[in-house]
Amino acid sequence: MRGVAAGQLDRSAYLGGTRTLLAGIPLHYLIAFTIAATFALASLRLPFLHSHFLLCGIFYGLGVWAVMTLVVMPLSALHAAGPYPWQGLAKGIVVHMFFIGLPVAASVRALGR
């Protein structure tokens, strides 16, 4: 959570104590809620997001990774803009595809019935 807080503060947040940790928690959940709500709202207009939720969820996770890595991180207080080690990129892509995009798509499909 300090890493999330560092996006608003700066790298010194990594050295922060409990207050910095607690500052990152609501920000993390705000980002997660926004990501899930974006997919849910899109699914109201695009019914194929329900019928092909596996594929759409994986690609949505890939899109979330791309936006976070290529847009949000460079614009944050960290100014994190590559080059990134390929292991970190691969791990980030897999995590976003299978642990963010897919669960969001599956949840939206299950709750949309």
C-alpha positions as CSV (number, residue, x, y, z in Angstrom):
1,M,0.0,0.0,0.0
2,R,3.0,2.3,0.4
3,G,3.6,1.9,-3.3
4,V,0.1,3.0,-4.1
5,A,0.6,6.0,-1.7
6,A,3.9,6.8,-3.4
7,G,2.0,7.4,-6.6
8,Q,0.4,10.5,-5.0
9,L,3.2,11.5,-2.7
10,D,6.7,10.5,-4.0
11,R,9.3,7.8,-3.4
12,S,9.6,8.9,0.2
13,A,6.3,7.2,0.9
14,Y,8.2,3.8,0.7
15,L,9.9,4.9,3.9
16,G,6.8,6.2,5.6
17,G,5.2,4.6,8.6
18,T,1.7,3.5,9.3
19,R,0.1,6.8,8.2
20,T,1.6,6.3,4.7
21,L,0.4,2.7,4.7
22,L,-3.1,3.8,5.7
23,A,-3.1,6.5,3.0
24,G,-2.6,3.9,0.3
25,I,-5.4,1.6,1.3
26,P,-8.4,3.8,0.3
27,L,-6.6,4.9,-2.8
28,H,-6.0,1.2,-3.8
29,Y,-9.7,0.4,-3.3
30,L,-10.7,3.6,-5.2
31,I,-8.6,2.4,-8.2
32,A,-10.0,-1.1,-7.9
33,F,-13.6,0.1,-7.7
34,T,-13.1,2.4,-10.7
35,I,-11.6,-0.5,-12.8
36,A,-14.5,-2.8,-11.9
37,A,-17.1,-0.1,-12.4
38,T,-15.7,0.8,-15.9
39,F,-16.1,-2.8,-17.0
40,A,-19.6,-3.1,-15.5
41,L,-20.8,0.1,-17.2
42,A,-19.3,-1.0,-20.5
43,S,-21.1,-4.3,-20.2
44,L,-24.5,-2.5,-20.1
45,R,-23.9,-1.3,-23.7
46,L,-21.8,-4.2,-25.0
47,P,-23.5,-7.6,-24.3
48,F,-20.7,-9.6,-25.8
49,L,-18.8,-8.8,-22.5
50,H,-21.2,-11.1,-20.8
51,S,-21.3,-13.9,-23.4
52,H,-17.5,-14.0,-23.9
53,F,-16.5,-13.0,-20.4
54,L,-13.3,-15.2,-20.3
55,L,-11.7,-13.7,-23.4
56,C,-13.0,-10.2,-22.6
57,G,-11.8,-10.4,-19.0
58,I,-8.3,-11.4,-20.1
59,F,-8.1,-8.6,-22.6
60,Y,-9.6,-6.2,-20.2
61,G,-6.9,-7.1,-17.7
62,L,-4.3,-6.5,-20.4
63,G,-5.8,-3.1,-21.1
64,V,-5.8,-2.2,-17.4
65,W,-2.1,-3.2,-17.2
66,A,-1.3,-1.0,-20.3
67,V,-3.2,2.0,-18.9
68,M,-1.6,1.7,-15.5
69,T,1.9,1.1,-16.8
70,L,2.0,3.4,-19.8
71,V,-0.3,6.3,-18.6
72,V,-0.9,6.3,-14.8
73,M,2.6,5.4,-13.6
74,P,4.5,8.0,-15.8
75,L,2.0,10.7,-14.7
76,S,2.2,9.8,-11.0
77,A,4.5,11.3,-8.4
78,L,6.8,8.4,-9.0
79,H,7.3,9.3,-12.7
80,A,7.9,5.6,-13.4
81,A,8.5,5.3,-17.1
82,G,10.6,2.3,-18.2
83,P,12.7,0.6,-19.2
84,Y,11.2,-2.1,-17.0
85,P,12.8,-5.5,-16.5
86,W,11.0,-8.1,-18.6
87,Q,10.3,-10.4,-15.6
88,G,8.4,-7.5,-13.9
89,L,6.5,-6.8,-17.1
90,A,5.5,-10.4,-17.6
91,K,4.4,-10.8,-14.0
92,G,2.4,-7.5,-14.2
93,I,0.7,-8.6,-17.4
94,V,-0.2,-12.1,-16.0
95,V,-1.5,-10.7,-12.7
96,H,-3.6,-8.0,-14.4
97,M,-5.1,-10.5,-16.9
98,F,-5.9,-13.4,-14.5
99,F,-6.3,-11.7,-11.1
100,I,-8.0,-8.4,-12.1
101,G,-9.6,-8.6,-15.6
102,L,-10.9,-12.1,-15.4
103,P,-12.4,-11.9,-11.9
104,V,-14.0,-8.5,-12.7
105,A,-15.5,-10.0,-15.9
106,A,-16.7,-13.1,-14.1
107,S,-18.3,-11.1,-11.3
108,V,-20.1,-8.7,-13.7
109,R,-21.4,-11.7,-15.6
110,A,-22.6,-13.5,-12.4
111,L,-24.2,-10.3,-11.0
112,G,-25.7,-9.4,-14.3
113,R,-28.0,-12.4,-14.4
